[in-house]
């Protein structure tokens, strides 16, 4: 048993950023984007209007909201463009192909900015309109990913309620390939 407290996590937060951190963020964004896009290959146009109750987002609204949020935060964080209209839902939700195109456009923008970003800027405090103070660029960039994961969890629950087998949650595998489900079955989980 060590006679001191391990400050690994604390010291990591205080160290200067490494370029590997940006590569890690990009890898996570790309991997989770790929599995999110698989939803659009799984469902039909009519499925985008499904929701479990009237007071909850439609499936298509969740997907659009993920893209809109990345668009809003990426343009705000990198260009200072905090146009809140960017996150307003349109009167009519886009279809599957329009959603795929929007996801691709905003991802191209985000990746371009991340690839040009000096890792030393990750610790810079960024003030955003109507947002909590004292958060670094690093925190806001990871927020984009964490926000996506929050809504993806809801989307996966929707898909199950709709009778679909959701894509594997962490790695883009062929639709229907679910090693986690197979492992649960083999271990007596259901």
Buried (B, 14 or more C-beta within 10 A) or exposed (E): EEEEEEEEEEEEEEEEBEEEBBEEBBEBBEBBBEBBBBBBEBBEEEBBEBBBEEEEBBBBBBBBBBBBBBBBBBBBBBEEEBEEEBEEEEEEBBEBEEBBEBBEEBBEBBBEBBEEBEBEEBBEEBEBEEEEEEBBBBBBBBBBBEBBEEBBEBBBEBBEEBEBBBBBBEEBBEBEEBEEBEEEEEEEEE
